[in-house]
Amino acid sequence: MKDEVRKQVLGRLKRVSGQVAGIQRMVEEDRYCVDVLLQVAAAEAALDRVGHLVLASHVETCVASALESGRPAERKKKLQELLEVFSKFGRIRP
């Protein structure tokens, strides 16, 4: 992962961590359920954005490198890995 992307991902994860801590406080304070649910949705969306950044970085670095390597076995392995990621995390949106 490129340093710039790593910094973006870490910054977003710190924000998500703060959001989750806020949700925990809301539950402890017995806040209105809908307000809690809205914050949960916001945290999920933030994690989706993190996933998108990591996935894009993976494609731009690891997968691109494998495709350019000229080694068919490496290309096949990376493409299979990518398909598996899409099947498990297909809900990641830009």
The first five atom37 places (N, CA, C, CB, O) and aatype in JSON, in Angstrom:
{
  "aatype": [12, 11, 3, 6, 19, 1, 11, 5, 19, 10, 7, 1, 10, 11, 1, 19, 15, 7, 5, 19, 0, 7, 9, 5, 1, 12, 19, 6, 6, 3, 1, 18, 4, 19, 3, 19, 10, 10, 5, 19, 0, 0, 0, 6, 0, 0, 10, 3, 1, 19, 7, 8, 10, 19, 10, 0, 15, 8, 19, 6, 16, 4, 19, 0, 15, 0, 10, 6, 15, 7, 1, 14, 0, 6, 1, 11, 11, 11, 10, 5, 6, 10, 10, 6, 19, 13, 15, 11, 13, 7, 1, 9, 1, 14],
  "atom_mask": [
    [1, 1, 1, 1, 1],
    [1, 1, 1, 1, 1],
    [1, 1, 1, 1, 1],
    [1, 1, 1, 1, 1],
    [1, 1, 1, 1, 1],
    [1, 1, 1, 1, 1],
    [1, 1, 1, 1, 1],
    [1, 1, 1, 1, 1],
    [1, 1, 1, 1, 1],
    [1, 1, 1, 1, 1],
    [1, 1, 1, 0, 1],
    [1, 1, 1, 1, 1],
    [1, 1, 1, 1, 1],
    [1, 1, 1, 1, 1],
    [1, 1, 1, 1, 1],
    [1, 1, 1, 1, 1],
    [1, 1, 1, 1, 1],
    [1, 1, 1, 0, 1],
    [1, 1, 1, 1, 1],
    [1, 1, 1, 1, 1],
    [1, 1, 1, 1, 1],
    [1, 1, 1, 0, 1],
    [1, 1, 1, 1, 1],
    [1, 1, 1, 1, 1],
    [1, 1, 1, 1, 1],
    [1, 1, 1, 1, 1],
    [1, 1, 1, 1, 1],
    [1, 1, 1, 1, 1],
    [1, 1, 1, 1, 1],
    [1, 1, 1, 1, 1],
    [1, 1, 1, 1, 1],
    [1, 1, 1, 1, 1],
    [1, 1, 1, 1, 1],
    [1, 1, 1, 1, 1],
    [1, 1, 1, 1, 1],
    [1, 1, 1, 1, 1],
    [1, 1, 1, 1, 1],
    [1, 1, 1, 1, 1],
    [1, 1, 1, 1, 1],
    [1, 1, 1, 1, 1],
    [1, 1, 1, 1, 1],
    [1, 1, 1, 1, 1],
    [1, 1, 1, 1, 1],
    [1, 1, 1, 1, 1],
    [1, 1, 1, 1, 1],
    [1, 1, 1, 1, 1],
    [1, 1, 1, 1, 1],
    [1, 1, 1, 1, 1],
    [1, 1, 1, 1, 1],
    [1, 1, 1, 1, 1],
    [1, 1, 1, 0, 1],
    [1, 1, 1, 1, 1],
    [1, 1, 1, 1, 1],
    [1, 1, 1, 1, 1],
    [1, 1, 1, 1, 1],
    [1, 1, 1, 1, 1],
    [1, 1, 1, 1, 1],
    [1, 1, 1, 1, 1],
    [1, 1, 1, 1, 1],
    [1, 1, 1, 1, 1],
    [1, 1, 1, 1, 1],
    [1, 1, 1, 1, 1],
    [1, 1, 1, 1, 1],
    [1, 1, 1, 1, 1],
    [1, 1, 1, 1, 1],
    [1, 1, 1, 1, 1],
    [1, 1, 1, 1, 1],
    [1, 1, 1, 1, 1],
    [1, 1, 1, 1, 1],
    [1, 1, 1, 0, 1],
    [1, 1, 1, 1, 1],
    [1, 1, 1, 1, 1],
    [1, 1, 1, 1, 1],
    [1, 1, 1, 1, 1],
    [1, 1, 1, 1, 1],
    [1, 1, 1, 1, 1],
    [1, 1, 1, 1, 1],
    [1, 1, 1, 1, 1],
    [1, 1, 1, 1, 1],
    [1, 1, 1, 1, 1],
    [1, 1, 1, 1, 1],
    [1, 1, 1, 1, 1],
    [1, 1, 1, 1, 1],
    [1, 1, 1, 1, 1],
    [1, 1, 1, 1, 1],
    [1, 1, 1, 1, 1],
    [1, 1, 1, 1, 1],
    [1, 1, 1, 1, 1],
    [1, 1, 1, 1, 1],
    [1, 1, 1, 0, 1],
    [1, 1, 1, 1, 1],
    [1, 1, 1, 1, 1],
    [1, 1, 1, 1, 1],
    [1, 1, 1, 1, 1]
  ],
  "atom_positions": [
    [[0.86, -1.17, 0.0], [0.0, 0.0, 0.0], [0.9, 1.24, 0.0], [-0.97, 0.0, 1.24], [1.87, 1.32, 0.75]],
    [[0.56, 2.17, -0.84], [1.33, 3.41, -0.91], [1.14, 4.2, 0.38], [0.92, 4.25, -2.13], [0.09, 4.14, 1.02]],
    [[2.19, 4.95, 0.76], [2.16, 5.71, 2.01], [0.97, 6.67, 2.09], [3.45, 6.49, 2.18], [0.34, 6.8, 3.14]],
    [[0.67, 7.34, 0.99], [-0.44, 8.31, 0.98], [-1.77, 7.61, 1.27], [-0.51, 9.03, -0.39], [-2.59, 8.12, 2.04]],
    [[-1.97, 6.46, 0.67], [-3.21, 5.71, 0.88], [-3.24, 5.19, 2.32], [-3.33, 4.53, -0.13], [-4.29, 5.24, 2.97]],
    [[-2.12, 4.7, 2.81], [-2.06, 4.21, 4.19], [-2.46, 5.31, 5.17], [-0.64, 3.7, 4.52], [-3.21, 5.05, 6.11]],
    [[-1.98, 6.53, 4.94], [-2.33, 7.65, 5.81], [-3.83, 7.94, 5.75], [-1.54, 8.91, 5.42], [-4.46, 8.2, 6.78]],
    [[-4.4, 7.89, 4.54], [-5.84, 8.11, 4.39], [-6.63, 7.04, 5.12], [-6.24, 8.14, 2.91], [-7.59, 7.33, 5.83]],
    [[-6.22, 5.79, 4.95], [-6.93, 4.68, 5.59], [-6.84, 4.79, 7.1], [-6.35, 3.33, 5.12], [-7.85, 4.63, 7.79]],
    [[-5.65, 5.07, 7.61], [-5.5, 5.2, 9.07], [-6.32, 6.36, 9.61], [-4.02, 5.38, 9.44], [-6.93, 6.24, 10.68]],
    [[-6.34, 7.47, 8.91], [-7.15, 8.61, 9.35], [-8.63, 8.27, 9.39], [0.0, 0.0, 0.0], [-9.32, 8.63, 10.34]],
    [[-9.1, 7.59, 8.37], [-10.51, 7.19, 8.35], [-10.82, 6.18, 9.45], [-10.88, 6.6, 6.98], [-11.87, 6.24, 10.08]],
    [[-9.9, 5.25, 9.68], [-10.12, 4.26, 10.74], [-10.16, 4.91, 12.12], [-9.02, 3.18, 10.71], [-10.93, 4.49, 12.98]],
    [[-9.35, 5.93, 12.33], [-9.4, 6.65, 13.61], [-10.75, 7.33, 13.79], [-8.26, 7.7, 13.69], [-11.3, 7.35, 14.89]],
    [[-11.27, 7.89, 12.69], [-12.59, 8.52, 12.77], [-13.67, 7.49, 13.05], [-12.9, 9.26, 11.48], [-14.58, 7.74, 13.85]],
    [[-13.58, 6.33, 12.4], [-14.56, 5.26, 12.63], [-14.48, 4.81, 14.08], [-14.31, 4.07, 11.67], [-15.51, 4.56, 14.71]],
    [[-13.28, 4.69, 14.59], [-13.11, 4.3, 15.99], [-13.82, 5.29, 16.91], [-11.61, 4.21, 16.35], [-14.47, 4.89, 17.88]],
    [[-13.69, 6.57, 16.61], [-14.39, 7.59, 17.38], [-15.9, 7.48, 17.25], [0.0, 0.0, 0.0], [-16.64, 7.67, 18.21]],
    [[-16.35, 7.16, 16.04], [-17.79, 6.98, 15.83], [-18.31, 5.8, 16.66], [-18.09, 6.75, 14.33], [-19.37, 5.9, 17.29]],
    [[-17.57, 4.7, 16.65], [-18.0, 3.52, 17.4], [-18.01, 3.81, 18.9], [-17.08, 2.31, 17.09], [-18.91, 3.38, 19.61]],
    [[-17.01, 4.53, 19.37], [-16.99, 4.9, 20.79], [-18.2, 5.78, 21.12], [-15.67, 5.64, 21.15], [-18.8, 5.66, 22.19]],
    [[-18.55, 6.67, 20.19], [-19.73, 7.52, 20.38], [-21.01, 6.71, 20.42], [0.0, 0.0, 0.0], [-21.91, 6.99, 21.22]],
    [[-21.09, 5.7, 19.57], [-22.27, 4.83, 19.57], [-22.36, 4.08, 20.9], [-22.22, 3.82, 18.38], [-23.44, 3.94, 21.47]],
    [[-21.23, 3.61, 21.37], [-21.22, 2.9, 22.66], [-21.73, 3.82, 23.78], [-19.8, 2.39, 22.99], [-22.51, 3.4, 24.63]],
    [[-21.27, 5.08, 23.77], [-21.75, 6.04, 24.78], [-23.25, 6.26, 24.66], [-21.01, 7.38, 24.66], [-23.96, 6.35, 25.66]],
    [[-23.71, 6.35, 23.43], [-25.14, 6.55, 23.21], [-25.95, 5.4, 23.81], [-25.44, 6.69, 21.7], [-26.99, 5.63, 24.44]],
    [[-25.49, 4.18, 23.61], [-26.18, 3.01, 24.16], [-26.13, 3.04, 25.68], [-25.57, 1.7, 23.63], [-27.13, 2.79, 26.35]],
    [[-24.96, 3.36, 26.22], [-24.81, 3.43, 27.68], [-25.74, 4.49, 28.28], [-23.36, 3.74, 28.06], [-26.25, 4.33, 29.38]],
    [[-25.95, 5.57, 27.54], [-26.81, 6.67, 28.0], [-28.27, 6.44, 27.66], [-26.35, 7.97, 27.4], [-29.12, 7.29, 27.92]],
    [[-28.57, 5.28, 27.07], [-29.94, 4.9, 26.71], [-30.57, 5.94, 25.78], [-30.79, 4.74, 27.96], [-31.71, 6.35, 25.97]],
    [[-29.79, 6.34, 24.77], [-30.29, 7.31, 23.79], [-31.33, 6.68, 22.89], [-29.14, 7.87, 22.95], [-31.45, 5.45, 22.83]],
    [[-32.07, 7.5, 22.22], [-33.15, 7.08, 21.33], [-32.62, 6.12, 20.26], [-33.82, 8.31, 20.67], [-31.61, 6.39, 19.62]],
    [[-33.32, 5.0, 20.09], [-32.87, 3.93, 19.2], [-32.59, 4.41, 17.78], [-33.9, 2.83, 19.16], [-31.6, 4.01, 17.17]],
    [[-33.46, 5.25, 17.25], [-33.28, 5.72, 15.88], [-31.99, 6.53, 15.76], [-34.5, 6.56, 15.43], [-31.28, 6.42, 14.76]],
    [[-31.68, 7.33, 16.77], [-30.43, 8.1, 16.75], [-29.23, 7.16, 16.75], [-30.36, 9.05, 17.97], [-28.24, 7.4, 16.05]],
    [[-29.31, 6.08, 17.53], [-28.23, 5.09, 17.56], [-28.09, 4.44, 16.19], [-28.48, 4.02, 18.65], [-26.99, 4.29, 15.66]],
    [[-29.23, 4.05, 15.61], [-29.2, 3.39, 14.3], [-28.62, 4.3, 13.22], [-30.61, 2.96, 13.91], [-27.9, 3.82, 12.34]],
    [[-28.92, 5.57, 13.28], [-28.36, 6.5, 12.29], [-26.84, 6.58, 12.42], [-28.98, 7.9, 12.46], [-26.13, 6.67, 11.42]],
    [[-26.36, 6.55, 13.65], [-24.91, 6.58, 13.85], [-24.25, 5.27, 13.42], [-24.59, 6.86, 15.33], [-23.14, 5.27, 12.9]],
    [[-24.94, 4.15, 13.63], [-24.44, 2.86, 13.16], [-24.33, 2.89, 11.63], [-25.37, 1.7, 13.63], [-23.33, 2.43, 11.08]],
    [[-25.34, 3.42, 10.96], [-25.32, 3.52, 9.5], [-24.16, 4.39, 9.03], [-26.65, 4.08, 8.99], [-23.51, 4.09, 8.03]],
    [[-23.9, 5.48, 9.75], [-22.79, 6.37, 9.39], [-21.45, 5.66, 9.55], [-22.82, 7.64, 10.25], [-20.56, 5.81, 8.71]],
    [[-21.31, 4.88, 10.62], [-20.07, 4.14, 10.84], [-19.88, 3.06, 9.76], [-20.07, 3.5, 12.24], [-18.77, 2.86, 9.28]],
    [[-20.96, 2.39, 9.4], [-20.88, 1.38, 8.34], [-20.46, 2.02, 7.02], [-22.24, 0.66, 8.17], [-19.63, 1.47, 6.29]],
    [[-21.01, 3.17, 6.71], [-20.66, 3.87, 5.47], [-19.18, 4.27, 5.49], [-21.56, 5.12, 5.27], [-18.49, 4.18, 4.48]],
    [[-18.72, 4.72, 6.64], [-17.31, 5.1, 6.77], [-16.4, 3.88, 6.57], [-17.05, 5.74, 8.14], [-15.36, 3.98, 5.92]],
    [[-16.79, 2.74, 7.12], [-16.01, 1.51, 6.92], [-16.05, 1.07, 5.46], [-16.54, 0.38, 7.83], [-15.06, 0.57, 4.93]],
    [[-17.18, 1.25, 4.81], [-17.27, 0.94, 3.39], [-16.27, 1.78, 2.59], [-18.7, 1.18, 2.87], [-15.62, 1.28, 1.67]],
    [[-16.15, 3.05, 2.95], [-15.19, 3.91, 2.26], [-13.76, 3.44, 2.5], [-15.35, 5.37, 2.72], [-12.92, 3.5, 1.6]],
    [[-13.47, 2.99, 3.72], [-12.14, 2.42, 4.02], [-11.91, 1.19, 3.14], [-12.02, 2.05, 5.54], [-10.85, 1.05, 2.53]],
    [[-12.9, 0.32, 3.08], [-12.78, -0.87, 2.24], [-12.53, -0.52, 0.79], [0.0, 0.0, 0.0], [-11.72, -1.17, 0.13]],
    [[-13.22, 0.49, 0.29], [-13.02, 0.91, -1.09], [-11.6, 1.4, -1.32], [-14.02, 2.01, -1.47], [-10.98, 1.06, -2.33]],
    [[-11.07, 2.18, -0.39], [-9.7, 2.66, -0.52], [-8.7, 1.51, -0.54], [-9.36, 3.62, 0.63], [-7.78, 1.49, -1.36]],
    [[-8.88, 0.56, 0.37], [-7.96, -0.57, 0.45], [-8.07, -1.43, -0.82], [-8.25, -1.43, 1.71], [-7.06, -1.85, -1.37]],
    [[-9.27, -1.67, -1.27], [-9.47, -2.47, -2.47], [-8.85, -1.78, -3.69], [-10.97, -2.73, -2.71], [-8.15, -2.41, -4.48]],
    [[-9.1, -0.49, -3.84], [-8.53, 0.25, -4.97], [-7.01, 0.21, -4.92], [-9.02, 1.71, -4.97], [-6.35, 0.04, -5.95]],
    [[-6.46, 0.37, -3.74], [-5.01, 0.31, -3.59], [-4.47, -1.06, -3.97], [-4.61, 0.66, -2.15], [-3.44, -1.17, -4.63]],
    [[-5.16, -2.1, -3.54], [-4.74, -3.46, -3.86], [-4.73, -3.69, -5.37], [-5.67, -4.48, -3.18], [-3.79, -4.27, -5.91]],
    [[-5.78, -3.22, -6.04], [-5.85, -3.39, -7.49], [-4.74, -2.6, -8.18], [-7.24, -2.94, -8.02], [-4.09, -3.09, -9.1]],
    [[-4.51, -1.37, -7.72], [-3.51, -0.51, -8.34], [-2.08, -0.97, -8.09], [-3.67, 0.91, -7.84], [-1.18, -0.67, -8.88]],
    [[-1.86, -1.71, -7.02], [-0.49, -2.13, -6.7], [-0.31, -3.63, -6.93], [-0.14, -1.78, -5.24], [0.33, -4.04, -7.9]],
    [[-0.85, -4.44, -6.06], [-0.62, -5.88, -6.08], [-1.15, -6.54, -7.35], [-1.26, -6.53, -4.88], [-0.43, -7.31, -8.0]],
    [[-2.38, -6.26, -7.69], [-2.99, -6.91, -8.86], [-2.31, -6.41, -10.14], [-4.51, -6.64, -8.91], [-1.99, -7.2, -11.02]],
    [[-2.1, -5.11, -10.25], [-1.45, -4.56, -11.44], [-0.05, -5.15, -11.61], [-1.36, -3.03, -11.35], [0.35, -5.49, -12.72]],
    [[0.67, -5.28, -10.51], [2.01, -5.87, -10.57], [1.97, -7.31, -11.06], [2.67, -5.81, -9.2], [2.8, -7.72, -11.87]],
    [[1.01, -8.06, -10.57], [0.88, -9.46, -11.0], [0.53, -9.55, -12.48], [-0.19, -10.18, -10.16], [1.05, -10.41, -13.19]],
    [[-0.35, -8.67, -12.95], [-0.74, -8.7, -14.35], [0.42, -8.3, -15.26], [-1.93, -7.76, -14.59], [0.54, -8.81, -16.37]],
    [[1.26, -7.41, -14.78], [2.4, -6.94, -15.58], [3.61, -7.86, -15.47], [2.78, -5.55, -15.15], [4.58, -7.7, -16.21]],
    [[3.56, -8.82, -14.55], [4.73, -9.65, -14.26], [5.12, -10.59, -15.4], [4.47, -10.47, -13.03], [6.28, -11.0, -15.51]],
    [[4.17, -10.93, -16.24], [4.46, -11.88, -17.29], [4.46, -13.32, -16.81], [0.0, 0.0, 0.0], [4.8, -14.23, -17.56]],
    [[4.07, -13.54, -15.55], [4.02, -14.9, -14.99], [2.56, -15.33, -14.89], [4.73, -14.96, -13.59], [1.83, -14.83, -14.03]],
    [[2.14, -16.23, -15.75], [0.73, -16.65, -15.77], [0.21, -17.17, -14.44], [0.55, -17.7, -16.81], [-0.93, -16.88, -14.07]],
    [[1.01, -17.92, -13.71], [0.55, -18.48, -12.43], [0.28, -17.36, -11.42], [1.6, -19.46, -11.85], [-0.7, -17.41, -10.68]],
    [[1.14, -16.36, -11.41], [0.95, -15.22, -10.49], [-0.3, -14.42, -10.87], [2.19, -14.3, -10.49], [-1.08, -14.02, -10.0]],
    [[-0.48, -14.19, -12.17], [-1.68, -13.47, -12.64], [-2.94, -14.23, -12.24], [-1.65, -13.28, -14.16], [-3.89, -13.64, -11.72]],
    [[-2.94, -15.52, -12.49], [-4.12, -16.33, -12.17], [-4.41, -16.3, -10.68], [-3.91, -17.78, -12.64], [-5.57, -16.18, -10.27]],
    [[-3.37, -16.41, -9.86], [-3.54, -16.4, -8.4], [-4.16, -15.07, -7.94], [-2.19, -16.63, -7.7], [-5.09, -15.07, -7.14]],
    [[-3.64, -13.95, -8.44], [-4.15, -12.64, -8.03], [-5.58, -12.42, -8.51], [-3.25, -11.52, -8.58], [-6.4, -11.84, -7.79]],
    [[-5.89, -12.88, -9.7], [-7.26, -12.71, -10.21], [-8.24, -13.57, -9.41], [-7.33, -13.07, -11.69], [-9.35, -13.13, -9.13]],
    [[-7.84, -14.78, -9.05], [-8.69, -15.63, -8.22], [-8.89, -14.99, -6.84], [-8.08, -17.04, -8.07], [-10.0, -14.99, -6.3]],
    [[-7.83, -14.46, -6.3], [-7.91, -13.77, -5.01], [-8.87, -12.59, -5.09], [-6.51, -13.3, -4.56], [-9.67, -12.37, -4.19]],
    [[-8.78, -11.84, -6.17], [-9.63, -10.67, -6.35], [-11.1, -11.08, -6.47], [-9.21, -9.88, -7.59], [-11.97, -10.44, -5.88]],
    [[-11.37, -12.13, -7.21], [-12.74, -12.63, -7.32], [-13.27, -13.07, -5.96], [-12.81, -13.79, -8.32], [-14.44, -12.85, -5.65]],
    [[-12.43, -13.7, -5.16], [-12.84, -14.12, -3.82], [-13.17, -12.9, -2.95], [-11.73, -14.96, -3.16], [-14.14, -12.9, -2.2]],
    [[-12.34, -11.88, -3.06], [-12.59, -10.65, -2.3], [-13.92, -10.05, -2.72], [-11.45, -9.63, -2.5], [-14.71, -9.64, -1.87]],
    [[-14.18, -9.99, -4.02], [-15.45, -9.44, -4.49], [-16.63, -10.26, -3.99], [-15.47, -9.38, -6.02], [-17.67, -9.7, -3.65]],
    [[-16.48, -11.57, -3.95], [-17.61, -12.39, -3.49], [-17.86, -12.21, -2.0], [-17.35, -13.85, -3.81], [-19.01, -12.26, -1.57]],
    [[-16.81, -12.01, -1.21], [-16.98, -11.84, 0.23], [-17.36, -10.42, 0.62], [-15.71, -12.23, 0.95], [-18.13, -10.2, 1.56]],
    [[-16.83, -9.46, -0.11], [-17.02, -8.06, 0.24], [-17.68, -7.28, -0.88], [-15.69, -7.43, 0.6], [-17.38, -6.1, -1.1]],
    [[-18.57, -7.92, -1.58], [-19.23, -7.31, -2.72], [-20.04, -6.09, -2.4], [0.0, 0.0, 0.0], [-20.44, -5.34, -3.3]],
    [[-20.3, -5.86, -1.12], [-21.12, -4.71, -0.77], [-20.3, -3.43, -0.63], [-21.85, -4.98, 0.53], [-20.85, -2.36, -0.36]],
    [[-18.99, -3.51, -0.81], [-18.15, -2.32, -0.75], [-18.51, -1.39, -1.91], [-16.62, -2.69, -0.79], [-18.49, -1.79, -3.07]],
    [[-18.86, -0.16, -1.56], [-19.28, 0.8, -2.58], [-18.3, 1.98, -2.58], [-20.74, 1.29, -2.32], [-17.7, 2.29, -1.55]],
    [[-18.15, 2.62, -3.74], [-17.26, 3.81, -3.79], [-17.85, 4.98, -3.02], [-17.01, 4.22, -5.26], [-17.23, 6.05, -2.97]]
  ]
}
